């Protein structure tokens, strides 16, 4: 886009109308003239003064980054409220992560299902409203209407006893600093795609997420946060299978892991 201020003008107009205010009413709230508001809304200010940008941003409870870089008219009401709450900055100060989403006729957030056949395409289409709009959608009464959820199928045995083929519902996490130790999450990464793991935030130590499996046969590993596209905190899962008893092989794997951890701790004490 050639316009150096991107969506500034259209966003100011959009947010004013969202509040059902006239230009004069907004001007009075900001203690500026109506012509000045009109100038901003019509794009006549190619380089808005920082003082003006701060004034508008504070009033609309929106970051300047969002007002400049994001077409707010394309977002759902839930997402706009999320931005107003300050949850629009990657790692609390960086690139903006905007979630493509869908709503029903009453502007309620849908829960989209990512089928197995769509998992490969999700990496390319996760931020594309067109791709997301083609996913199956549903609603569940037990889900908080003020939060965003999506459903993903599991593959493999790394999260046993959650069986392969289970459908996991996750709540979208905008702020990854809220991830506590070993939080079950659907993590979408550039390299591995969609993974269901226990996630731990390691930004202070290594700027990464530590990902662990419930199945102790699988070793934990770290993923650089710059490789992470989305994180969905586990809410619940659905399956047609009844979990069976732990196999002897799985038990042996768990025992071996515990022995290795004990030996590692003893070596640290000696050193």
Buried (B, 14 or more C-beta within 10 A) or exposed (E): EEEEBBBBBBBBBBBBEEEEBEBEBBBBBBEBEBEBBBBBBEBEBEEBEEEBBEBBBEBBEBBBBBBBBBEBBEBBEBBBEBBBEBBBBBBEEEEBBBBBBBBEEEEEBBBBBBBEEBBEBBBEBBEEBEBBEEBEBEEEEEBEEEEBBBBBBBBEBBBBBBBBEBBBBBBBBBBBEEBEEBBBBBBBBEEBBBBBBBBBBBBEEEEBBBBBBBBBBBEBEBBBBEBBBBBBBBBBBEBEEEEEEEEEEBEEBBEEBEEEEEEEEEEEEEE
